[in-house]
């Protein structure tokens, strides 16, 4: 609070009320920071608890493959549709600007680099957060409020190994796969627009796109997609396992899972991009 604002408030509300409001705001910020720190600690604990004793039986590979099928093939049509139109819109939106500089032949380069470096992994992971992450939070939340998680513990089954680990592995492995499909279909979407609307030869578009990509772009895209998938899985499982309050709590956990996952994806994207550029010698 600036000195001028404090003087104005004290003159209108009184010093005691201003002091009270100041401490209320300070307490709110401290509580928010402590809650965020606590959730980070619980998410880290969830990750290590799930992968502790990875080689010990039971391994629950059947559950992992089932989650891969549910998450991967269930999200694939949405990722393909979104990727196609994202690539088409990129080519359509940038054609005028490139044409004004006489660089319309670089349309393939722009579409390919935009999809592989940023839009592919980020938007695919956001789709996973909306579909798979919310489903995980709702499923585990329903099991928590109906005391099925407690029943598993009573029977000697570790819910972290049986429920959390398969979902985390499925998201970590399927997020890069979905990103590859979205990138390829997005490039095809840009190709269709370039041929039909921009009258750009397919050979020019494809050669430009091929020349633009390098190894750093590809492995950076895989690192981002796997990391984002892990974030979606941890947030979804954490929100589901801490659900309280019956069906209302399940709905709140589902909403929280999607919002927090998207925010963490966007924030972590900046730091991952910086790291990848530094490792690649471009920063």
C-alpha positions in Angstrom: 0.0 0.0 0.0 1.5 3.3 -1.1 1.8 6.2 1.5 -0.7 8.4 -0.3 -3.3 5.6 -0.4 -2.8 4.9 3.3 -3.2 8.6 4.2 -6.4 8.8 2.2 -7.8 5.7 3.8 -6.9 6.9 7.3 -8.6 10.2 6.7 -11.8 8.5 5.6 -11.9 5.3 7.6 -9.7 5.9 10.6 -6.3 4.5 11.5 -7.6 1.5 13.4 -9.7 0.3 10.4 -6.9 0.8 8.0 -4.5 -1.2 10.2 -7.1 -4.0 10.5 -7.5 -4.1 6.7 -3.7 -4.1 6.2 -3.3 -7.1 8.6 -6.2 -9.0 7.0 -4.6 -8.6 3.5 -1.2 -9.6 4.9 -2.7 -12.7 6.5 -4.5 -13.7 3.3 -1.2 -13.4 1.3 0.7 -15.5 3.9 -2.0 -18.1 4.0 -2.1 -18.4 0.2 1.7 -18.8 0.1 1.6 -21.5 2.8 -1.2 -23.3 1.1 0.6 -23.3 -2.2 3.8 -24.5 -0.5 1.8 -27.3 1.2 0.3 -28.4 -2.0 3.7 -28.5 -3.7 5.0 -30.7 -0.8 2.0 -33.0 -1.1 2.4 -33.3 -4.9 6.1 -34.2 -4.5 5.2 -36.7 -1.8 2.5 -38.2 -4.1 5.1 -38.6 -6.9 7.7 -40.3 -4.9 5.2 -42.5 -3.0 3.8 -43.7 -6.3 7.2 -44.7 -7.8 8.7 -46.1 -4.7 9.6 -49.8 -5.2 9.0 -49.6 -8.9 10.4 -53.1 -9.5 8.4 -54.8 -6.7 5.3 -56.8 -7.4 2.5 -56.2 -8.1 3.5 -54.0 -11.0 -0.1 -53.2 -12.2 0.9 -53.2 -15.9 -2.6 -54.1 -16.9 -4.0 -51.0 -15.3 -1.2 -48.9 -16.9 -2.0 -50.2 -20.4 -5.7 -49.7 -19.7 -5.1 -46.0 -18.7 -2.9 -45.5 -21.8 -5.8 -46.8 -24.0 -8.3 -44.6 -22.1 -6.2 -41.5 -22.1 -4.4 -41.8 -25.4 -7.1 -43.1 -27.8 -9.8 -41.2 -26.0 -8.0 -37.9 -26.5 -6.7 -38.6 -30.0 -9.7 -37.4 -32.0 -9.8 -34.1 -30.1 -6.0 -33.6 -30.5 -6.2 -34.4 -34.2 -9.1 -32.0 -34.8 -7.5 -29.2 -32.8 -4.1 -29.7 -34.4 -5.5 -29.6 -38.0 -7.3 -26.3 -37.5 -4.5 -24.7 -35.5 -2.1 -25.4 -38.4 -4.7 -24.2 -40.9 -5.3 -20.9 -38.9 -1.5 -20.4 -38.5 -1.0 -20.6 -42.3 -4.0 -18.4 -43.0 -3.2 -15.7 -40.5 0.5 -15.4 -41.3 0.2 -15.5 -45.1 -0.6 -11.8 -45.5 2.3 -10.7 -43.4 4.7 -13.0 -45.1 3.5 -12.0 -48.5 4.1 -8.3 -47.7 7.8 -9.1 -47.1 8.0 -11.4 -50.1 8.5 -14.4 -47.8 5.4 -16.4 -48.5 7.5 -19.5 -49.3 8.4 -19.6 -45.6 4.9 -20.4 -44.5 5.8 -24.1 -43.9 8.7 -23.0 -41.8 6.6 -20.8 -39.6 3.8 -23.4 -39.2 6.2 -26.3 -38.4 8.3 -24.4 -35.9 5.3 -22.9 -34.1 3.6 -26.3 -33.8 6.6 -28.3 -32.7 8.2 -25.8 -30.4 5.1 -24.4 -28.6 1.6 -24.9 -29.8 1.8 -28.7 -30.2 2.9 -29.7 -26.6 1.1 -26.8 -24.9 -2.3 -27.2 -26.5 -2.2 -31.0 -26.5 -1.5 -30.9 -22.7 -4.3 -28.4 -22.1 -6.7 -30.8 -23.9 -5.4 -33.6 -21.7 -6.0 -31.4 -18.6 -9.5 -30.8 -19.7 -10.4 -34.4 -20.6 -8.0 -36.8 -18.8 -7.1 -34.6 -15.8 -10.6 -33.8 -14.9 -11.6 -37.4 -15.4 -8.9 -38.6 -13.0 -9.8 -36.0 -10.4 -13.5 -37.0 -10.6 -12.9 -40.7 -10.5 -10.5 -40.6 -7.6 -12.6 -38.0 -5.8 -15.7 -40.3 -6.1 -13.6 -43.2 -4.7 -12.4 -41.0 -1.8 -15.8 -39.7 -0.7 -17.3 -43.2 -1.0 -14.4 -44.5 1.2 -13.2 -46.9 -1.4 -9.6 -45.6 -0.9 -9.9 -46.5 2.8 -11.2 -49.9 1.9 -8.2 -50.5 -0.3 -5.8 -49.6 2.5 -7.7 -51.9 4.9 -7.2 -54.8 2.4 -3.4 -54.1 2.2 -3.4 -52.5 -1.3 -1.4 -49.3 -1.8 -3.7 -46.8 -3.6 -0.7 -44.8 -4.7 0.8 -47.8 -6.6 -2.5 -49.2 -7.9 -4.3 -45.9 -8.8 -1.8 -43.1 -9.1 1.2 -44.8 -10.7 -0.7 -46.2 -13.8 -2.3 -42.8 -14.5 1.0 -40.9 -14.2 2.8 -43.4 -16.4 0.0 -43.2 -19.0 0.1 -39.4 -19.1 3.9 -39.2 -19.3 4.0 -41.7 -22.2 0.9 -40.7 -24.1 1.4 -36.9 -24.0 4.4 -37.0 -26.4 2.6 -39.4 -28.7 -0.4 -37.2 -28.9 1.8 -34.2 -29.5 3.5 -35.9 -32.4 0.1 -36.7 -34.0 -1.1 -33.1 -33.4 2.0 -31.7 -34.9 1.8 -33.8 -38.1 -1.9 -33.2 -38.6 -1.4 -29.5 -37.9 1.3 -29.3 -40.6 -1.1 -31.1 -42.9 -3.7 -28.5 -42.1 -1.3 -25.7 -43.0 -0.5 -27.6 -46.2 -4.1 -27.8 -47.2 -4.6 -24.1 -46.7 -1.4 -23.2 -48.5 -2.4 -25.3 -51.5 -6.1 -24.3 -51.7 -6.2 -20.7 -50.6 -2.6 -19.4 -50.9 -1.7 -21.1 -54.2 1.6 -22.2 -52.7 3.1 -25.4 -54.2 3.2 -28.4 -51.9 6.9 -29.0 -52.5 7.8 -25.5 -51.4 5.7 -25.8 -48.2 7.1 -29.2 -47.3 10.8 -28.3 -48.0 10.5 -25.1 -46.0 9.0 -27.1 -43.1 11.6 -29.8 -43.3 14.5 -27.3 -43.3 13.1 -25.4 -40.3 13.2 -28.3 -37.8 16.2 -29.6 -36.1 17.0 -32.1 -33.3 16.7 -29.5 -30.5 13.2 -28.6 -31.6 12.1 -32.3 -31.6 13.6 -33.4 -28.3 12.5 -30.1 -26.7 8.9 -30.9 -27.8 9.1 -34.3 -26.2 10.5 -33.0 -23.0 7.8 -30.4 -22.7 5.0 -32.9 -23.5 6.2 -35.4 -21.0 6.6 -32.8 -18.3 3.2 -31.3 -19.0 1.7 -34.8 -18.9 3.3 -35.4 -15.5 1.9 -32.1 -14.2 -1.6 -33.0 -15.4 -1.3 -36.4 -13.7 0.0 -35.2 -10.4 -2.5 -32.3 -10.1 -5.5 -34.6 -11.1 -4.5 -37.3 -8.7 -3.8 -34.9 -5.9 -7.1 -33.0 -6.3 -9.0 -36.3 -6.4 -7.4 -37.9 -3.3 -8.0 -34.8 -1.2 -11.7 -34.5 -2.1 -14.0 -33.8 0.8 -17.7 -32.9 1.1 -19.5 -35.5 -1.1 -20.6 -34.8 -4.6 -20.1 -31.1 -4.3 -16.5 -31.7 -3.3 -16.0 -33.9 -6.4 -17.2 -31.1 -8.7 -14.9 -28.6 -6.9 -11.9 -30.9 -7.2 -12.6 -31.4 -10.9 -12.7 -27.7 -11.6 -9.6 -27.1 -9.5 -7.7 -29.8 -11.3 -8.3 -28.3 -14.7 -7.6 -24.7 -13.7 -4.4 -25.5 -11.7 -3.1 -27.8 -14.5 -3.5 -25.2 -17.2 -1.8 -22.5 -15.1 1.1 -24.8 -14.2 1.5 -25.8 -17.9 1.7 -22.2 -19.0 4.1 -21.2 -16.2 6.4 -24.2 -16.6 6.4 -23.7 -20.4 8.4 -20.5 -19.9 11.1 -22.2 -17.7 11.3 -25.3 -19.9 11.7 -23.1 -23.0 14.5 -21.1 -21.3 16.2 -24.4 -20.3 16.0 -25.9 -23.7 17.3 -22.8 -25.4 20.2 -22.7 -22.9 21.1 -26.3 -23.5 20.8 -25.9 -27.2 23.2 -22.9 -27.2 20.5 -20.4 -28.4 20.2 -18.3 -25.3 
